[in-house]
Amino acid sequence: MKSRGRRFPWQTFRVEHLVPALEVRRARSRAGTAPRRRSAGHPEAFSVLDLGTTHLKALVCRRSGPVVEVLGQCVMPYGVLEQAPGSMAELCDRALTQAEDNSAVLDGRRLVPDEVVIGVPASTVVARSYEVAYRRRDPSQPLDDAELERILYIGQRTALEELRRGGLPFSDAVILASGTQVRVAVDGHPADDPRGLRGEMITLSLLNIATSNALLRALCRLADALQLAVSGFMVPAQAVVDALGPALSLDGVGIDIGGRRTVLVAWRQGMVQGWTSIPFGGQDFTQAIQRAYHLDGERAERLKCWYGEGRLSPDHREGVREVLRSPWEHWKDRLIEGLLDLPANGSLPGYFWLWGGGARLSGAVEAVRAALSDARLSFEGYPQVRLAEPSALRNLRLAGEMDALACSGYAMAVAFARQGEEGRLAALLQKATMAVCRAEHLDIWTLSDE
């Protein structure tokens, strides 16, 4: 079976796009490909693979207490497949190898992790939040583990039923356990750990994520082809909100301008409410420059980057600005449609945060502000637009230079490291979620499956 040797189409994702590419690599591995050489004595090391729409991001990371060090990184365009045809697994292998080589330059020793965290594209995932109120029989008694687990079970049973009733675009839907989150309030007061507290009304805000079981298994085969063990799956948009945390507003909307899609994510009290995406991204601006100046894709992309970095002369800058005027108008119209569809539980939060490679392009902030003036949108307070700085990620250290295209990859690394420090509430939620899925015959994907 020969490799297809074409751009990997996440923008029109179907699982069958991924599986044939894996079979090519696995066949070669069985034929006698030498195993990857591991760095012994580094159980704290892990890799990150963020499968974007136009670029693959690979990171080599090391946990040091609460801090994550990024020792090597590689951002590789999928267009490389057109120049040197190969499977998706081969492209990932090249990117990981380059990131591992970079770790040797920056840290003095080549680090080759055994584990990998893989990003699940938001366009392949459904996320829904649901609020459940529970009245306790005896408010004078402090909450203990048993009662809290029972309340979480009741809440999750209702929330997952609502998720299923809302309709899922997968015939093989599976709940992604690592994406499940809960926020608890006791008599209206938020509580990170409600155990031991007294009160009558317990309010749960629950987030559940569903995706395709075939997709997760295909990603596991990708990791198997790379001779890596999957330590977790993450949705990059959720990881950015979780990892940036205090650097963002308590309530907000994130706008991740990727290569071929723009992902919109809303959160309340620091917890994601849901997301949607629009099929318009940085590649559309590149193509506009390509058509206007009769350039190939690589030169058009370089010109777009120079424009975004302010490296053009005033005359050339004005020319590119004029070329991009129409694409920004189209993007703005799509953005309005996406915001109207965004699950935000009423009016939109007043803070809007931009990240992703396209967020650095001149005109992005202005286009968002123009979109927010649409009369069909309502906000909590006067809307403000800001850039989310990757440098604001707490507990992140970079051995090299920061790459704006790898922002979501950095966030995945930080969010993954934080999962190991989650408290008793998260453990009880996982236990209750698994019990509900067993009772209701719902498929759930846990770390043991990975």
N, C-alpha and C positions, 0 to 999 in steps of 0.2 A: 504494500500500500504506500503510495507516494504522498509526501506532504503537499498541502494545498498551496502553501507559500503566498498567503494573502494577508491583508490587514485583519486583525482580530476584531470582529464586529460586536463589541459590547453594546453599541448603540441600538442594535436590533437583536439583543441577546436571545439565544435559544441554547439549551444544553447541548444539542447535537453539534454546535459549533466547537465546543471544547473537547468532547470525547474523542473524535477521530485523531486530533493532534496528540492526545495522550497515548493512544494506542501505538503511534509511530515510535514515540520515545521509549515506551515500555518494551516494545519488540527489540529495539536496539540494546536496551539494558539487559534483556535476557540473553542476547547474543554474546555478551561478554564485556560490556562496558565496565571499566574500572570503577570501583566505588569511590565516592568522595572521601577525601582524607579529613578526618575530624580533629578538632583541637581538644585534646583530653584535658580533664581537670577544669572545665569551664561550664558547669551545669547552669550557671546564671546567664549563659549566652542564648540568644534567639535571633531568628531572622524575621523580617516583615516583608510580605509581598502585597503591594497595593495595585490591583489591576484596574487602572483607569481606562478611559475611553480612547485615548490616543497615546498615552505613555504608561509604561510599566515602571513602578518604583520598587526598588529592592534596598533594604537596609540590613546591616549587621549590627546588632545591639548587645549590650551587656547590662544586667541589673546590678546595681550596687546599693543595697538597702532600698530606700524609696526613689533613688535617682536612676535614670536610664541614660546610658551613654551610647550615642550613635557613633560607632567607630569606622563604619564604612557605608557608603551609599552609592546608588547608581540610578539615574533616571534615563530610561531608554525608550525611544519612540517605537511604536509598533511598525512604523514604516521600514524598519530594519529588515522585517520579514520579506519585503518586496525586493530589497537589494541582495539579501542572502537568504533565500527561501529555507524554511525549516518549520518545525512544529512550535506550538506555544510553549511546550515544556523546554525546548531547546533555547528559546528566547529567555525564559526565566532562568535557566541554567547560566546563560551568558551574563545576565544582569547580576545574579547572585555571586558569580565568580569574580566579576569586576568589583562588587562591593567588598567581597572578602579580600581581594588584592589590595584595595584601598585601606582596609583595616591594618594591613601589614605596614603600609607606608606611614600611617598616622599613629599607630600604637606600638610598632616595633615587632609585632608578631601577627601572623595571619590567623584570624579567628574564623573558624568554620563551624557554625552552630548545628546542632542536631534537630532543633525544633523550629517551627515556622508558624507565624500568625498570618492568616490570609484575610484580605478584605473582600467582603461580599458586596458587589455593586448595589447601590440603593435602588436602581431601576429594576432589580430582580427580587426585591424584598417588599413586603407589606408590613407597615407598622401602625398599630392602633392603640390609643390610650383610652382608659375607661375609669370612671370614678364610682366607688362603692362606699355607702355609709352603713355602719353597723352599730346598733344600740346594745350596749352591754347589759346583762341582767343585774349585775351588782357593781355599780361604779365605785363603791368604796374599797373594793379589793384591788391590789396592784396587779398589773398585767404580768403573767408569767409566760414561759415558752409555750406551754401546751395551749393556752387560750389564744395567744398570738398566732400560733400555727393554724388553729382552727379558723380564726378570722381570715387569715390569708387564704386558706383553702376555699372558704365561702366566696371571698372576693374574686379569686382567680377562676373559680367555676363560672361565675357570672361573666367575667371579662372575656374568657376564652370562648364562651358561648356566643357573646356579641361579636367577637372576631370572626367566628365561623359563620354566623348569620349574615354578616355584612358581605360575604362572598369573597372567595380567594381565587386569584387567577392561576392556580396550580391544581392539577389533578392529583398531585402527590405532595400536598402541602405538609410542612413539618414546622413545629415551633422551635425556634432557635433559643435554647435555654440561656445562653450567655448574653442575649440581648434583653432578657426580661428584667424590668426594674419596678420598684415600688417607692412611693413617698407616703408617709404616714402622718396624720394629724390627730391629736387627742383633744377633743372639745375645741377644735379650730386652731390648736397650737401645733406647729410642725415639730416632729420629734425624730431625730436620726435613729435613736434606739428607744422605742416606747416601753420596753420592759421595765417593770417596777413603777410605772406611772399609774395614777388613778384617774378615772374619767368615765363619762357615760357614752359619748359618741366617738367612734373610731372611723376616720375617713381614709380610705385607701385610694391613691391615684396609681393605677397600674398601666404599665407599657408592655405589650407583647409583640413579638416579631415573628412573622411566618415567611418561609421561602420554599423553594423546590428541593425535595429530597434528592432528586437526580443531580441538581446543581452542586449540593454539598458533597455528594459522592464523587462527582467529577473533579471537584477541587481536591478531594482527598487523593484521588488517583494522580492528580498533578503533583501533589507533595510526595507521593510514593515514587513517581518517576524521577523526582529530584532527590530521592533517598532522604527525605525529611519527615519527621513526625509532626502532625498538626497539633499545636498547643491551643488553638482557638480560632474561631471565625469572628470577624467584627465588621460592622457596617461603618465605613469611614465617617459619614456624617454624624453618627451617634458618638463615635470616638472623639471627634473634634469638640463636641459640646461637653462631653465628660472630662476630657483632658484639659481644655482651656479653663473650664470652671470659673474661678473667681475673676479671671481676666475679662469675662463676658458679663453682660447684664443678667439679672436673675431670671427675667423673661426676655425672650428675643426671637428673632428669625435669622437663620443663617442662609447665605446665598453662596454656594460653592460653584464657581464658574470653571467647569472642567473643559476637556478638549472637545467633546461632542455633545455633552449634556450639561445643564445647570441644575443642581440639586437644591431644593428649598426645604429647610428643616425648621420646625417651630418647637420651642421649649418653654416650659413654665416651671418656676422654682428650681431651675437647673436640670429638669428632667424632660427628655424629648417627648413631644406629643404626637408627632408623626411627620411625614415628609412627602414630597412629590418631586417630580423632575420635569424639565422641559427640554425638548430635543434641539437645543441651540447652545453652542459653546465657542471656545476660542478658535476651533478649526474653521468655523464659519467666517470669522474675521480674517483668518489667514487666506482663505479662498477668495475673499473679496479683494485683497491686496494682490493676490496671484493673477486674478482676471484683469485688474486695472493696469498693472505694470508688466503683464506678460512674463511673469517669472515662474520658475519651477517651485514646487512646494517648499523645498529647503530654504531657498533664498527669500521666499515670501514670509516664512516663519521668522527668519532672522531679521528682516525688515520690521516685522510687527514687534519683535522684542526690543529692537533699538528704539522704536517709537515709544514703547511703554517705558523704557529706561531713560528717555529724554536725551538720546545720543544723536538725534538728527538735527540738521540745520533748521532754522525757523521756516524757510521756504518748503523744505521737504516735509517738515512736521505738519505744516498746514495742508500740504497735498494729501498726506496719509489721513489726516483728520477728516478731510472732505470725503475720501474714499470710504471711511468707516462710518460716516454719518447714517447711511441707510441701514447697514447691519445693526447698528445700535438701536435704531427705531424698531426694527423687527424684533430684536431681543427684548426691548422694553415691552412691546405688545404681548409677547409670550410670557414675560415675567408677570404681567398683570393677571393673565389667565391662570398662571400657576399659583399666585397669591390668593386668588379667589377660590381655588380648589384646596388650598392648604388647610389641614385639620388643626385649627388653633383655638377651638372652644370659644367662639365669640369673636370679638374684635381682635385684630392683630396686635401683638406687643409693639411698643413704640421704638424698640431698638432693632436695627438691621445691621448685620455683620457680614462682610464679604471676605471670602478666602478662595483659594485655588489659583492656578496660574493666570486665568483671565482677569482676576480681581485687580492685578497690577497694571492692567491695560488702561491707558488714559481714556476717560470717558465712562468708565464703569460706575463710579460713584454718581456722576451726573445723570446717567441713565436710570439708576435706581431711584434717585430723587424725583425724576420726571414721572416714573411709574407710580410712585406713591401719591402723586397729586390726582390720580384717577378718582372720580367721585364715588365709584362703586366700592372702594376700600374704606374701612373704618379702623381706627387705631385707639389704643389706650394712651392718650397724651400725644404730644407733637412728635411725629416720627423723626428719628435721627439715624444717619447712615455712617458707619465706621468700618475701617479695615481691621480684621482680626489678625494680629501679628503673631506668626509662629514663634517669635522670640519670647512671647508672653507665656509659653508653655512652661509650667513649673516642673521641677524635677527632671529637666531635660538638659543634657550636655552634649554638644556636638564637637567631635574631634576635627571636623573640617568646616567648610563654609555652608551656611544654610541655603537651601534651595526651595523657593516658594512653591515649586511644583510638587515637592515632597511633604507639604504641610500635613496632609491627612495621614501620611505614613508615620511622621513623627508623633502625631496624636494617637495613632493606633499603638505605637510602642509604649507611650506613657499610660494609656488607658489599660493596656494589657498588664503592665506591671502593677497598677493599682488594684486589679482584680484579686491579686493574692493577698491584699490587705483588707478586703471587704469583711464587714463584721457579721454578727450573728443574724441580723435581720435579713441580709442577702442569702445566708445559708437556709434560713427558714422558708424564704420565698421559693428557692430552688426546690426544696423538699415538697412544699405544698403544690407547686406547679407540676412536678412529676406525678404526684398522687392524683391530681385532677386529670392529667392526660391519660393515666392508666384507667381511671374510672370511666372517662368519657370516650375512650378508644381513639385518642388523638396521638399522632406521631410527634415525638419530641427528640431533638438532637442535643445530646449532652456531651461533656468533655470525654466521657468514657467511649462514646461512639466515635469521637474524632481520633 
